[in-house]
């Protein structure tokens, strides 16, 4: 299966190894896991063209969740005929992305269009809702959906052969790095649910004989036990930091963002991440977004 799987680097913000889409040609068509944002559609088309393909050749698209860096180009591919598969909770936002886009614009402001580009609605008859354990045949190979909340309530991971596509719930990791970072963007961070999803990923690894993980940020990794241990440590460290720092925080948003950035950069540095590698982690998983996500998580937990 690995010999047919192709990692498409979408060169988000003209940088390598930030956002991936995974291409899987099969006997009945061509599947894509993740689409990237609307802003990277030209690069997606170029990557397809380099393989003798066009968007019209993509028969299935599987989204781990509906955040713009993962699903923003889904409507573009639907316009070319692709069927879009996603968690049943996320489907209404693909059919009508107006609320999703308005929420994102409040966060990103004037940077919204440059970062994410256009997101087109997906016609209802091209949307397929997935639940935990659902399978979709791709040629002779079943793709299995795993309900894995924590980063988002509508998050799916996908098992195909001996590879698990983990979206954001499997963490952010850059090529040639061992550091696994927790993507903590608001609004739905739930660390208890994340722990349960990690247990589900470990169980799937045993059940399916997985040999590789494929997070969207970024690439294929074959050290599953070590990766899972680092992901677990990231969850526990985030929970501990929030419990120690956030009760009674009254220094303002900017100070909180500075504190979270310092904490995240210190963790990364402890794992040997510096310089250009840190910049790539920041572009894939901005620490200022983590500050917003952690604050919302803590407020929700203590409400």
Order of alpha helices (4+ residues) and beta strands (2+ residues): beta-beta-beta-alpha-beta-alpha-alpha-beta-alpha-alpha-alpha-beta-beta-beta-beta-beta-alpha-beta-beta-alpha-alpha-alpha-alpha
